[in-house]
Amino acid sequence: MKNKHLIINIGRQVGSGGRIIADLLAKEFECTLYDKGILNLAAKESGFCEKFFEQNDEQKGFMRALFHTHVPILGESNFYRNNISQESLFQFQSDAIRKAAEQGSCVFVGRCADYVLRDCENTVNVFITADMDERVQRVCDRKNITKGEARKLIEYKESERASYYNYYTGKKWGHSTCYDLCVNSSLLGIDATVELIAHYIRKRFNLSETAE
């Protein structure tokens, strides 16, 4: 879709298929998809090792792993000179998100992109949920673990994700008031959910039914 600069931000429950949906929407609207790739951009902007961002991805406690990591934290930058803090690390990632959004149409997965890009035009914020049984099964298949282990992993990851989002945005992760559209992907399935969201985006921004 080359005639309009479009930003789609996808929040998602663990195992909801949100990452798959984001990828399909990116293809549908000819957008660049940013998921963990944004960590690479943040690392380049900050001088930090990308592995450090990965270890603390979507976790509020950025600093807790700082002195327990076994990978280089900084590139050419000096640790003390940078006066590192949780907020500065979040700022590096936010700057990378804003820079990516300026370059063209994008789909961002998580990482508070809806909040970071709240002042951008032609932006839509979507949250993907799914029934717990389906989410558990999807995580089991992806991680090759038991249902009990999958449920515990979901609970842990979502607690971290919610804490991170709530802390940096002042909003409530997953709450309908924080998004333009909340969709349960279990009701229609992945493909039909993508169709639903795409239809909403086209109607809202007065876009043609087929991408150019």
N, C-alpha and C positions, 0 to 999 in steps of 0.2 A: 504494500500500500504506500505508494510514493508521493501521494498528493497531500499528506497531512502528517505532521510530527506527532506521533502517538506514544504515550507512556502507559503501560499496563503493569500494575503492581499486584503480585499474587502472594497473599498470606495463606498458610495451609496447616491443617492438622497433620501430624505424623501418620503416614500411611494412607492419606486421603487421595493420593494420585495428583496432588497439586503440582508437583514438578513436571509430570507428564503433560498435564493440562497446559502449563506455562509454555512448554516446548511446542505443543501443537498450535497454541495461539500465536506464538512468535512466527511460526511458519505461515499461518493463515494471514497475518497482517504484515509479513515481511519485516519483522523486527529483529533486532539483535537480542539474544537471550543472555541474561546475566544471573547466574546462580553463584556457585563457588568461584566462578571466574572473576567476580568483582574483588575477591580477596587478593588476586594477583595484581590487579590495578592498584589496590590500596597499598600493597607492599611496595610497589614501584614508586608510588607517590611519597611514602613515608621513609623508605630506606630500611624498613623492617623485613626480616625474613618472612616469606609467604607462609611457611610452616607454622609460624607463631600465630598468624591470623587464623589459620585453619584449626589449630588446637583450641582456640577460644571463640570459634564461630558461633554467633547468636547466643553467647553466654554473657551475663552481666558481669561476672567476676573475671574480667580480663586479666587482672594483676595476679590472681591466685596461682596461675601456672608459670608466671614469669621466672621464678627462681627454681622451678622444677623441670623446666624444659631442657632437652639435651641437644637442641639445634641452635645455630647462631641466631640471635635475636635481631641484631642490626646488621645493615650493610656497612657502608662507609661512615655512617653517622655514629656519634658517641652517645652512649647510654645516658650519662649525666647531663650532657649538653641539651638533650632533647626533653628533659624534665617529663618523662613519660607518665601518663595517668590513664585511667579507664576512659575518661572523657576525650583525651587526645587521640586514643586509638579509635574510638567511635568516630571522631572528627575526620581522621584519615579516610576511613571507609565511606563516610558521608560525602567527602569531597570527591572520591572516586566515582560514587554513584551520580553525583551532580554532573561531573565532567562527561560521563558516559551518556547521560540523558541529553546533554547539549549537542552531542554529535549525531543524533538521529533517533528514530523510533526504537523503543526498547521494551522488553519485558523483564521485570525484576522479580526475583523470587525471594521473599522475606527480607531480612536485614533492615527492617524499618524504612524501606524505600518509600512507602506511602507517606510517611511523616517527613522524611528528608526532602521529598519532591512535592510537598503539599502546595507550594505556590506555583507549580508549573501548569501550563495550559494543556488541554486535551489529555488529562490524566484520569485513569479509572482504577479504583482500588477494589479488589475482589478477594474474598476469603473462601477457601475450599474446605468443607467438612466432609465426613463420611461416617457411616455406621461403624461402631467399634469392632464388631466381628469381622467386617471386611478389612478394616485397617490392620487388625491383628494378623489376619491371613496374609495380607500383602507384605507386612514386615517379616513374617515367618518365611515366606517365599524368597524375599530379597536377602535376608540375613542367614537363612538356613538355621533357624532356632525354633524352640518350642513355643507354643501359644502363651504359656506363662511367662517365658522370657521376653516375648514380643510385647506383651501387655506392660511389663515393668519398664521396658525400654521406651515405649510410647509415653508412659506417665513421666518418666525422668526427662526425656527430651522436651516434652511439652511444658513441663515446669520450668526448665531452663529457658525455653523460647519465650514463654509468657513473661518471666521475670525480666528478661532482656528488653523485650518490647515495652512493657509497662514502665520500666525505669527510664528509658531514653525518650519515650514519646509522651508520657503523662496520660496515656490512654490505656484501655483494657484490651489486651490481645484477644482476638476472636469475637469481641462484642460487636453486634450488628451496627451500632452507631459509629463505629470506626471505619466502615467500608461502604462502598456504593452498592455492592452486591454480595450476598452470602449464598453459597450454593452447596447442597449436599450431593456429592457426586455419586452416591450409592443409588439415588432415585432414578437417574437417567443413564448412568454409565458414563465412562470417560468421554467417548466421542460425542454423545448427545449433550453432555455438559459443556463441551467446547463449543458446540453449535449454539447453545443457549447464550453463552457469554458473548460469543462473536456477534450474534444477532443484537444483543443489548448494546454492544459497543457501536455497531453500525447505526442503530436507531438514535443513539445519544449524540453521536458526532456527525450524523447525516452523511454516512459513507455509502458507497455503492455496495451491492450484495456480493460482488466478486472483487477480489483484490486485483489491482492493476499490475 
